[in-house]
Amino acid sequence: MMDIDKVSYYGIEWNKTLVLEAQKKHLNVVQGDLNRALQFPDNEFKCVYGLSVLEHLLNPCRYLKECYRILDQDGRLIILTPNISTYFTALLILLGKMPSTGPHPDSDQLLKHEEIFKVSHESLQPDTEIDTPVHRHLVIFSYRVLISYFRTLGFREVKGYGFGLYPFPNFMQPSLEKIDPYHCHQMVIIARK
């Protein structure tokens, strides 16, 4: 069993209120902006997780470069992010519709148009026209491009996994995800420095 007191970790959150809430629970969370240089020395960490983060950044490539910099030799980067090159997205474009960039585009007016296909649940509160939207996807990579970029940065042992291959029925998806991870809705990329 792992002794949690001997494990070093950091969480980074841009929202000051959420940072304070985490710190009250004795979690090691600091405030930071993942669009900027990370305030950690080179070769500091054994593992960096970016779970549902990359698509919300203005500078996702800079973030990936920073992850590479702060990982120690043999350190691992694990990224979970949506995949833009899905059959579902292609179908919507062929039908003349616009896939939403996450739960919604950046205008309340656009949400009223039938050409926008909204994928989020109706209970999700829109924050479309604020300067720091939580729910808007800004940059979405394709599976092949993201794997290629990891290799360009110098990562080795780059492995990709996909899940959620719509519009196929749920019972077919586990098998199809192994055959065709390139077109799944979500992707996990794991790489070693």
C-alpha positions as CSV (number, residue, x, y, z in Angstrom):
1,M,0.0,0.0,0.0
2,M,1.3,3.4,-1.0
3,D,1.9,6.0,1.8
4,I,0.2,9.2,0.4
5,D,2.4,11.4,2.6
6,K,5.5,10.2,0.6
7,V,4.0,10.9,-2.8
8,S,4.7,14.3,-4.3
9,Y,2.1,15.8,-6.6
10,Y,0.8,19.1,-7.7
11,G,-2.5,20.1,-9.2
12,I,-2.8,23.3,-11.2
13,E,-6.1,25.2,-11.4
14,W,-6.7,28.7,-12.9
15,N,-9.8,29.5,-10.7
16,K,-8.7,31.1,-7.4
17,T,-11.8,30.1,-5.6
18,L,-11.4,26.4,-6.6
19,V,-7.7,26.6,-5.5
20,L,-8.7,27.8,-2.1
21,E,-11.3,25.1,-1.7
22,A,-8.8,22.4,-2.6
23,Q,-6.2,23.8,-0.2
24,K,-8.8,23.8,2.6
25,K,-9.1,20.0,1.9
26,H,-5.2,19.8,2.2
27,L,-4.8,19.1,-1.5
28,N,-1.6,20.3,-3.1
29,V,-3.2,22.6,-5.7
30,V,-1.6,25.8,-6.9
31,Q,-3.0,28.5,-9.1
32,G,-1.7,28.7,-12.6
33,D,-2.4,29.2,-16.3
34,L,-1.6,26.3,-18.5
35,N,-1.3,28.6,-21.5
36,R,1.9,30.0,-20.0
37,A,5.2,28.6,-18.9
38,L,4.8,26.1,-16.0
39,Q,6.5,27.3,-12.8
40,F,8.4,24.1,-12.2
41,P,12.1,23.3,-12.9
42,D,13.2,21.1,-15.8
43,N,13.1,17.3,-15.2
44,E,11.0,17.6,-12.0
45,F,8.2,15.0,-12.5
46,K,7.8,11.3,-13.2
47,C,4.3,11.8,-14.6
48,V,2.1,14.6,-15.9
49,Y,-1.6,14.1,-16.5
50,G,-3.6,16.4,-18.7
51,L,-7.2,15.1,-18.4
52,S,-9.7,17.0,-20.5
53,V,-7.4,20.1,-20.5
54,L,-5.8,20.3,-23.9
55,E,-8.9,21.3,-25.8
56,H,-9.6,24.2,-23.5
57,L,-6.2,25.9,-23.9
58,L,-5.3,28.8,-26.2
59,N,-1.8,27.4,-26.5
60,P,-2.0,23.6,-26.3
61,C,1.2,23.0,-28.2
62,R,3.1,25.2,-25.7
63,Y,1.6,23.2,-22.9
64,L,2.8,20.0,-24.4
65,K,6.3,21.4,-24.8
66,E,6.2,22.5,-21.1
67,C,5.1,19.0,-20.1
68,Y,8.1,17.6,-22.0
69,R,10.4,20.1,-20.2
70,I,9.3,19.3,-16.7
71,L,9.3,15.5,-17.1
72,D,12.4,13.7,-15.9
73,Q,14.1,11.2,-18.2
74,D,11.7,8.2,-18.7
75,G,8.8,10.4,-17.3
76,R,5.4,9.8,-18.8
77,L,2.8,12.2,-20.2
78,I,-0.8,11.1,-20.2
79,I,-3.3,13.2,-22.2
80,L,-7.1,12.6,-22.5
81,T,-8.7,14.9,-25.1
82,P,-11.5,14.8,-27.8
83,N,-10.7,13.8,-31.4
84,I,-11.9,16.0,-34.2
85,S,-11.6,13.3,-36.9
86,T,-14.7,11.3,-36.0
87,Y,-17.3,9.8,-38.3
88,F,-19.9,11.7,-36.4
89,T,-18.2,15.0,-37.1
90,A,-17.8,14.1,-40.8
91,L,-21.4,13.2,-41.1
92,L,-22.6,16.5,-39.5
93,I,-20.4,18.5,-42.0
94,L,-21.7,16.5,-44.9
95,L,-25.2,17.4,-43.7
96,G,-24.3,21.1,-43.7
97,K,-24.4,21.3,-39.9
98,M,-21.7,22.6,-37.5
99,P,-20.5,20.2,-34.8
100,S,-20.3,22.1,-31.5
101,T,-16.9,22.9,-30.1
102,G,-17.7,21.0,-27.0
103,P,-21.0,21.8,-25.4
104,H,-21.6,25.0,-27.3
105,P,-20.2,27.6,-29.7
106,D,-19.2,31.1,-28.4
107,S,-22.5,32.8,-29.1
108,D,-25.9,32.5,-27.5
109,Q,-27.4,33.5,-30.8
110,L,-25.8,30.6,-32.6
111,L,-27.4,28.1,-30.2
112,K,-30.8,29.0,-31.6
113,H,-29.9,27.8,-35.1
114,E,-30.7,24.3,-36.3
115,E,-27.4,24.0,-38.1
116,I,-25.6,23.7,-34.7
117,F,-25.6,20.2,-33.3
118,K,-25.3,20.6,-29.5
119,V,-23.9,17.5,-27.8
120,S,-24.0,18.6,-24.2
121,H,-26.9,18.0,-21.7
122,E,-29.5,20.7,-21.5
123,S,-28.7,21.1,-17.7
124,L,-25.2,22.4,-18.4
125,Q,-25.2,26.1,-17.8
126,P,-23.8,28.0,-20.8
127,D,-21.0,30.5,-20.3
128,T,-20.7,31.3,-23.9
129,E,-20.0,35.0,-24.0
130,I,-17.6,35.3,-21.0
131,D,-13.9,35.9,-21.4
132,T,-12.9,32.7,-19.6
133,P,-15.4,30.0,-20.7
134,V,-15.1,26.7,-18.9
135,H,-17.1,24.5,-21.3
136,R,-15.8,25.7,-24.7
137,H,-13.3,23.7,-26.7
138,L,-10.8,25.9,-28.4
139,V,-8.5,23.6,-30.2
140,I,-9.3,19.9,-31.0
141,F,-6.6,17.7,-32.5
142,S,-7.0,14.6,-34.6
143,Y,-5.6,11.3,-33.4
144,R,-2.9,11.0,-36.0
145,V,-1.8,14.7,-35.7
146,L,-1.5,14.5,-31.9
147,I,0.6,11.3,-32.0
148,S,2.8,12.9,-34.7
149,Y,3.3,16.0,-32.6
150,F,4.3,14.0,-29.5
151,R,7.0,12.3,-31.6
152,T,8.1,15.7,-33.0
153,L,8.6,17.0,-29.5
154,G,10.9,14.0,-28.7
155,F,8.6,11.7,-26.9
156,R,9.2,8.0,-27.4
157,E,7.0,5.0,-26.9
158,V,4.0,7.1,-28.0
159,K,0.8,5.0,-27.7
160,G,-2.7,6.0,-28.5
161,Y,-6.1,4.6,-27.5
162,G,-9.6,5.7,-28.6
163,F,-13.0,5.2,-27.1
164,G,-16.5,6.2,-28.0
165,L,-16.9,5.3,-31.7
166,Y,-20.3,6.8,-32.6
167,P,-22.8,6.3,-34.2
168,F,-22.1,2.6,-33.7
169,P,-24.2,0.9,-31.0
170,N,-22.6,0.5,-27.5
171,F,-22.2,-3.3,-27.7
172,M,-20.0,-2.9,-30.8
173,Q,-17.8,-0.1,-29.6
174,P,-15.2,-2.0,-27.5
175,S,-14.2,-4.1,-30.5
176,L,-14.3,-1.3,-33.0
177,E,-12.3,1.0,-30.7
178,K,-9.4,-1.4,-30.9
179,I,-9.7,-1.7,-34.7
180,D,-10.2,2.0,-35.4
181,P,-8.9,4.3,-32.6
182,Y,-8.3,7.0,-35.3
183,H,-12.0,8.0,-35.4
184,C,-13.1,7.6,-31.8
185,H,-14.6,10.6,-30.0
186,Q,-12.1,10.6,-27.2
187,M,-8.4,9.7,-27.2
188,V,-5.8,8.9,-24.6
189,I,-2.2,9.4,-25.6
190,I,0.5,8.0,-23.3
191,A,4.2,8.8,-24.1
192,R,7.6,8.4,-22.4
193,K,10.2,11.2,-22.5
